[in-house]
Amino acid sequence: MAKYKAKTNFFMEKTGQQFDVNNVYEMTAAEADEINRQTLAEYGDNWLEEIESDVVPGLSENPDYLI
């Protein structure tokens, strides 16, 4: 899980979540990447900015990495 700051106000219809500018939201990198992929394709900009990550540099986020 990581923390992301919304760069604008927007509503994600798929999840029903409202994002408000400058508010911080906790989600997985995969969730944030999907949102940013969609907003980049539609509006030309990433609307979430990562501000804090729990990922240790050099380690994969893939849970199969430890198996």
Backbone torsions as a table, in degrees:
resi	resn	phi	psi	omega
1	MET	NA	146.9	178.8
2	ALA	-140.3	169.2	179.1
3	LYS	-110.4	135.7	-178.5
4	TYR	-129.1	140.7	177.3
5	LYS	-103.3	132.8	177.2
6	ALA	-74.3	132.0	-179.9
7	LYS	-90.4	-9.0	178.6
8	THR	-158.0	168.7	174.3
9	ASN	-82.4	131.3	174.9
10	PHE	-160.2	160.6	-179.9
11	PHE	-120.3	128.6	176.4
12	MET	-95.0	104.9	-177.0
13	GLU	-60.1	-38.7	-177.1
14	LYS	-58.6	-39.9	-177.2
15	THR	-104.5	-14.0	-177.9
16	GLY	76.0	17.8	-176.9
17	GLN	-99.1	133.4	175.4
18	GLN	-94.7	131.1	175.4
19	PHE	-111.6	133.1	-179.2
20	ASP	-116.1	137.7	-175.7
21	VAL	-51.1	135.1	178.3
22	ASN	69.9	-0.7	173.3
23	ASN	-80.5	151.4	-178.2
24	VAL	-105.4	135.1	-178.5
25	TYR	-127.3	140.8	177.8
26	GLU	-99.9	128.1	179.8
27	MET	-159.9	170.2	177.2
28	THR	-75.8	159.8	176.6
29	ALA	-61.3	-35.9	179.9
30	ALA	-63.9	-41.0	178.3
31	GLU	-63.9	-47.5	-179.9
32	ALA	-64.4	-40.5	178.4
33	ASP	-61.4	-40.3	179.5
34	GLU	-65.3	-44.4	178.1
35	ILE	-61.6	-47.8	-179.8
36	ASN	-65.3	-34.0	176.7
37	ARG	-61.8	-44.2	-179.0
38	GLN	-67.8	-44.7	-178.1
39	THR	-70.7	-33.3	176.9
40	LEU	-65.4	-44.0	-179.6
41	ALA	-65.7	-39.5	-174.6
42	GLU	-86.3	-38.5	-171.6
43	TYR	-122.3	-3.8	176.1
44	GLY	79.1	18.7	-179.3
45	ASP	-154.1	149.4	171.5
46	ASN	-81.1	130.9	-176.8
47	TRP	-100.0	-3.8	174.6
48	LEU	-120.2	136.0	179.5
49	GLU	-118.9	124.0	179.7
50	GLU	-69.7	130.2	178.8
51	ILE	-117.5	-18.9	178.6
52	GLU	-156.7	133.7	-179.0
53	SER	-126.0	142.4	175.4
54	ASP	-94.3	2.7	-177.6
55	VAL	-77.7	130.7	176.7
56	VAL	-80.4	125.1	180.0
57	PRO	-54.1	135.4	178.8
58	GLY	93.1	-11.5	178.3
59	LEU	-105.9	143.7	179.1
60	SER	-76.4	148.1	173.1
61	GLU	-80.4	-9.7	-178.7
62	ASN	-70.7	121.9	-178.9
63	PRO	-64.0	-21.2	178.1
64	ASP	-70.4	-13.9	-178.2
65	TYR	-58.5	-32.6	-174.9
66	LEU	-89.9	-6.2	-177.7
67	ILE	-82.8	NA	NA
